[in-house]
Amino acid sequence: MAWIFPRRIWFAPNDNVCLTFDDGPHPETTPWLLAFLKKHNIQATFFWQGEKIKENPALYQKAISEGHVVGHHGYVHVSAKQLSFERFCVNFDQSQTLVNSTLFRPPHGRLNRKQANYVMQKGIIVMWSWMSYDFDTSLSADAIIQKATKQIRNRDILVFHENEKSKDKLKQIIPAIIKVIRDKQLNFALVEKKQ
């Protein structure tokens, strides 16, 4: 897909992987995650929903103060394909006003051409190269860790989620996947706009 949409960010800078987290901030998961990342000296890129940032402004400030990047994921979590162009623009703009970033990850990775053009006038679309599927209740934490061990490679942008479906699994998989990444002698980087 990266060759079809070359103006979007799909990969991390050379010799790095990017940890990214969608759907937050979550009142239970995010404090644990920020503490874990700080303890292990790792910075991540978060794609948070505007309505959840409004509900948890202290978590947004904490993430920023600890050197993480917070992009946005729409004001509410809804696939752009379910929205009229006008509703999409409102959802996007409401969310972007709450973050000091031009980075945007569309929910479910879906945008039509008109929506994508609107986003690219105001910011940067960030996709991914490796999805954890931590929200999939049929996948165990062990299965996700095994998949990560086999599949994660240099330049991957990895996606995890801070939501009700993934909150219990996240505490198991993140420490294990950090070890996998370090065992592969890869470094961590923040998602950055293309040069």
C-alpha positions in Angstrom: 0.0 0.0 0.0 2.9 2.4 0.7 3.6 2.7 -3.1 0.0 3.6 -3.8 0.0 6.4 -1.2 3.6 7.6 -1.1 2.8 10.9 0.6 1.8 9.1 3.8 4.3 8.0 6.4 4.5 4.2 6.5 8.0 3.5 7.9 10.3 4.5 10.7 13.7 6.3 10.1 16.6 3.9 9.3 17.7 1.4 12.0 14.7 2.2 14.1 11.2 1.1 15.0 8.4 3.4 16.1 6.1 2.4 18.9 2.7 4.0 18.3 -0.5 3.8 20.4 -4.0 4.6 19.2 -7.3 5.4 20.9 -6.2 6.9 24.1 -5.7 8.5 26.5 -7.2 5.7 28.7 -7.5 6.5 32.4 -6.1 3.1 33.5 -3.8 2.0 30.6 -2.1 5.3 29.8 -0.6 6.0 33.3 0.8 2.5 33.4 2.2 2.9 29.9 3.8 6.2 30.5 5.5 4.9 33.7 6.7 1.8 31.8 8.1 3.8 28.9 9.8 6.3 31.3 11.4 3.5 33.3 12.8 2.0 30.1 13.8 5.3 28.5 11.6 4.9 25.5 9.6 7.6 23.7 6.5 6.8 21.7 4.1 8.4 19.4 0.4 8.5 20.5 -2.6 9.0 18.2 -5.3 10.1 20.6 -8.9 10.9 20.3 -10.0 14.5 20.9 -12.8 13.7 23.2 -10.6 11.5 25.4 -7.9 14.3 25.5 -10.6 16.6 26.8 -11.6 14.1 29.5 -7.9 13.5 30.5 -6.0 16.7 29.9 -3.4 15.9 32.6 -2.4 12.7 30.7 -1.9 14.7 27.5 0.3 17.2 29.4 2.3 14.3 31.1 2.9 12.6 27.7 4.2 15.8 26.2 6.3 16.7 29.2 8.0 13.3 29.1 9.1 13.8 25.4 6.4 11.7 23.6 4.7 13.0 20.5 0.9 13.1 20.5 -0.8 13.2 17.2 -4.5 12.8 16.7 -7.0 10.2 15.7 -10.2 12.2 15.2 -12.4 13.8 17.8 -14.4 10.6 18.1 -13.3 7.2 16.9 -15.2 6.6 13.7 -14.1 5.4 10.3 -14.0 8.3 7.8 -15.9 6.1 5.3 -18.9 6.4 7.6 -18.8 10.2 7.6 -19.9 12.8 5.1 -17.1 15.0 4.0 -18.4 17.9 6.1 -18.7 15.7 9.2 -15.2 14.3 8.6 -13.8 17.8 8.5 -15.5 18.8 11.7 -14.2 15.6 13.4 -10.7 16.2 12.1 -10.6 19.9 13.0 -12.0 19.5 16.5 -9.3 16.9 17.2 -6.4 18.8 15.7 -7.1 21.9 17.8 -6.4 19.8 20.9 -2.9 18.6 20.0 0.3 20.5 19.1 1.0 18.2 16.2 0.3 17.9 12.5 0.4 14.1 12.7 -2.9 12.3 12.0 -3.8 8.6 11.9 -7.2 7.8 10.4 -9.3 5.4 12.4 -9.1 2.0 10.7 -6.6 3.5 8.3 -9.4 4.6 6.0 -9.8 7.8 4.0 -11.3 8.6 0.7 -9.3 10.9 -1.7 -11.2 14.0 -0.8 -10.7 13.4 2.9 -7.0 12.6 2.5 -6.5 15.8 0.5 -8.1 17.8 3.3 -5.9 16.2 5.9 -2.7 16.8 3.8 -3.5 20.5 3.5 -3.3 20.7 7.3 -1.1 17.8 8.4 0.5 14.5 7.7 -1.2 11.1 7.5 0.7 8.4 9.4 0.0 4.7 8.6 1.9 1.6 9.9 3.8 -1.4 8.7 3.0 -3.8 11.6 -0.3 -4.1 13.4 -0.4 -5.9 16.8 -4.2 -6.8 16.7 -4.1 -6.4 20.4 -7.9 -5.5 20.2 -8.7 -9.0 18.7 -10.2 -11.0 21.6 -9.5 -14.3 19.7 -5.7 -13.6 19.8 -3.9 -14.4 23.0 -1.0 -12.2 24.3 1.4 -15.1 23.6 0.2 -15.3 20.0 0.9 -11.6 19.5 4.3 -11.9 21.1 5.2 -14.9 18.9 4.0 -12.9 15.8 6.1 -10.0 16.9 9.2 -12.1 17.4 8.9 -13.5 13.8 7.7 -10.4 12.0 9.1 -7.1 13.5 11.9 -5.7 11.5 13.9 -2.5 10.9 11.9 0.5 10.0 8.5 -0.8 11.2 5.9 1.5 12.6 4.1 -0.7 15.2 0.5 -0.1 16.3 -0.9 -0.9 19.7 -4.1 0.3 21.3 -5.1 2.0 24.6 -8.7 0.9 24.9 -11.0 -1.5 26.8 -10.4 -4.4 24.4 -6.6 -4.3 24.7 -6.0 -2.9 28.2 -5.4 -6.3 29.9 -3.2 -7.7 27.1 -1.1 -4.5 26.8 0.6 -5.0 30.1 1.7 -8.5 29.0 2.7 -7.7 25.4 4.5 -4.4 25.7 7.3 -5.6 28.0 7.8 -8.7 25.9 7.8 -6.8 22.6 10.3 -4.2 24.0 12.6 -7.2 24.7 12.1 -8.6 21.2 13.0 -5.2 19.7 16.1 -4.8 21.8 17.2 -8.4 21.2 17.0 -7.6 17.5 19.3 -4.7 18.2 16.8 -2.1 16.9 16.4 1.4 18.3 13.3 3.3 19.1 12.3 6.5 17.3 9.4 8.9 17.2 7.3 9.3 14.1 8.4 12.5 12.4 7.2 14.3 9.4 8.9 13.5 6.1 11.9 15.7 5.2 
